[in-house]
Amino acid sequence: MWGFLIAIISGILMSVQGIFNTGVTKETSIWVSSSFVQFTALIVCLIAWFVTGRESNFQALFHIDHKYMLLGGAIGAFITFTVIKSVGSLGPAKAAMLIVVAQLIMSYIIELMGLFEVEKVPFQFRKLIGIALCIAGIITFKWE
């Protein structure tokens, strides 16, 4: 149950963040906006780390088995950039739908192939139907 609630909150926050970041970009530039987003995220994370207790320290990062997993922050910068660009050109609703469907498709491919240390799952035709329904939903939403 908590997973569903947290996922819903995440979706809401991502939509609002995309709109806010696009608004800041209109008055600055995309890289100034993206830099500010990443910098403030760093500050919030550091404060949360100090407040919630420090079971682990930064040295633990050097002992990560799969070093490529440390690229999450760099990927986050490109996520911020692409969300700002898509919200600015498509609007929040269309951008969010395409982003979510792209996430769904990529996540399923990662699970099917067992990429990035994710447990491999067998193909299920009903999940492919679910993805097709999501794509049909985008077409219906966009239809004028």
N, C-alpha and C positions, 0 to 999 in steps of 0.2 A: 504493500500500500504506500509506504513512504517513497519508494522508487517512482511510482506514478505521480505523486504530488510534486516531488522534486523535479521530474521531467516537465511537468506543466509549468512550474515556476520558471524553469530554465527557458522554455519557449517564450513565455511572456517577457522575461527580461531581455532575451535576445532581440525580440521585435522592438521593444522600447529602445534598447541600446542602438540598434540600427538606425532608427529615426533620429535619435539624439546625435549620433556620430555624423550622419548626413547633414544635419543642421549646422553643426560646428564646421564641417568641411565647406559649406556654402560661404562662411564668413572668414575662413582661413585658407587652408589647402588640405588635400587629402593626407599628405605626409605629416603635417603639423597635427591634424586631428588624430591620425593613427598613433603618432608618437605620444600624444597626451593620453590617449586611451590606455596604451601599454604602460606608461609611466604611472598613471593613477592606479592601474591594476596591481602593479608592483608594490606600491605604497599600501594598498588595502591588504594584500597578501602578507606583507611583512608585519603589519599591525596585527592581523589575525594570528599569525604564527607566534608573535610575542604574547598575545592575550590568552590563547588557548593552551599554551604549554609547548615546550620544545622537546618532544620525545626524540626527535632526530635533528641533526644539524646539517649544515650545507656540505660538510665533507662527505656525507652519505651519497651525494650526487656523483662523486668520483668512483663510487663502487657499483654503480648501476651496470648490470650485466650487458644489456643491449644499448649501447651508447646512442644509437639512432633515435631512441625514444626521447632523448633530451631535445629533439628538434620541435617539440610541441609549442614552445614559446615563439619560435621563428614562424612556424605555421600559423600561430595566432595572429601575427602581424599581417599575414596575407589574408587571413579570414576577415580581419577588420577592414582591410582595403577592399576586398571583393564584396563584402556586405554593403559598405558605403556606396560603392559604384552601382550595385544592383538596385538598392533602394532608391538611389537618385534617378536611375533611368527607368525602372519598372514600377516604382511605388512600393510601399511596405507589404501589401498583401500578396501581390504577384511574386515579388522577390522572395518572401518567406516561403511561399508554396514551392517554388523551384528549389530553393535551398534545402528544404526539408526532404523533398523527393530525391534530390541528389544525395543527401546524407543517407537516406534509406537504402538506395541502390548500392552505394559504395559500402555501407555497413554490411549489407547482405553478401556482397562479393567477398569482403574480408572474412566473414564467417564461413562462407562456402569453401574458401581456399585455405583457411586457417592461417592467415597472414598476421604478422606482428605479434606472435605469441598468443593469439586468440584461439580458443578451442574450435576446432573444425566441426561444422554441422553438416548433416546430409541435406541434399536439395529437397525442397518441398514445393510441389506445384502450386499449392494454395498460397504460398508466400509470393510467388510470381504473379498470381491473380491479384493479390493485394497491391502489389506495386503497379500493376496495370490499372487497377481502380483508382489509385492515387493520380496517375498520369491522366486518366479520363476526367478526374476531378479538376485538374488544372485546365484542361481543354474546356470543360464546362464553365469554369469560373471566368476564363478569358474570353469566351465566346460572346460576341456582341451582335 
